[in-house]
């Protein structure tokens, strides 16, 4: 266990020696250099959400409206439905990234939406991962003319998002339809957070930090009766053991004093 519920095997290994490259050019350049038409792959549409807010300000911790916005808009831009997607590769650093990316796009997890294989030794070597996704997507589309694929990426602490839709069909547009939805997300309401709160709270989420010698502490996100988010810790050995034994604390009543959480 690294940080509950993730074990080391569920966490991407960033120390992987790998490389990928793409050649991006105009159709005129492709013809000039004799690249066969059947090797051409087009970016039809792309969206980006890069506005950062504090983790404490997010309305929900398991769902990011900016990701949902970027995913929905790339389909709208390309005039596609999820049923039109033949191939999907979603950014893989932890299981949650794939789960959230699939939910935002409206696709299932069976089969796993990955072309690279994702976890554990192909996931998220910093910003280079999506370059591998694109190279894998190009190979898939070339081998299956007339198909469509989408790539989803994540940046920061589940804070920045981008989607790209690719196909072998040049379409009628002179170039890809690209949209930055950052300002639209920035205008959305944010959750208030509170420092130094003392009193009743409801546990929203948590993790247990585990060292080689065993569990160290648990971090909690909680909500006050007024809906403000607070953060707290616990070093209670019995509590840490019960959480590691899969006793669910989400939704539990608790109190917080001087940053320390006590479950009731």
Secondary structure as GFF3:
##gff-version 3
##sequence-region A 1 264
A	DSSP	three_ten_helix	8	10	.	.	.	ID=ss1
A	DSSP	alpha_helix	27	32	.	.	.	ID=ss2
A	DSSP	three_ten_helix	37	39	.	.	.	ID=ss3
A	DSSP	beta_strand	42	49	.	.	.	ID=ss4
A	DSSP	three_ten_helix	55	57	.	.	.	ID=ss5
A	DSSP	alpha_helix	65	78	.	.	.	ID=ss6
A	DSSP	three_ten_helix	82	84	.	.	.	ID=ss7
A	DSSP	beta_strand	87	90	.	.	.	ID=ss8
A	DSSP	alpha_helix	95	105	.	.	.	ID=ss9
A	DSSP	three_ten_helix	126	128	.	.	.	ID=ss10
A	DSSP	alpha_helix	129	143	.	.	.	ID=ss11
A	DSSP	beta_strand	148	155	.	.	.	ID=ss12
A	DSSP	beta_strand	160	167	.	.	.	ID=ss13
A	DSSP	beta_strand	177	180	.	.	.	ID=ss14
A	DSSP	alpha_helix	182	186	.	.	.	ID=ss15
A	DSSP	beta_strand	199	211	.	.	.	ID=ss16
A	DSSP	beta_strand	214	224	.	.	.	ID=ss17
A	DSSP	beta_strand	229	234	.	.	.	ID=ss18
A	DSSP	alpha_helix	237	244	.	.	.	ID=ss19
A	DSSP	beta_strand	253	257	.	.	.	ID=ss20
A	DSSP	beta_strand	260	263	.	.	.	ID=ss21
###
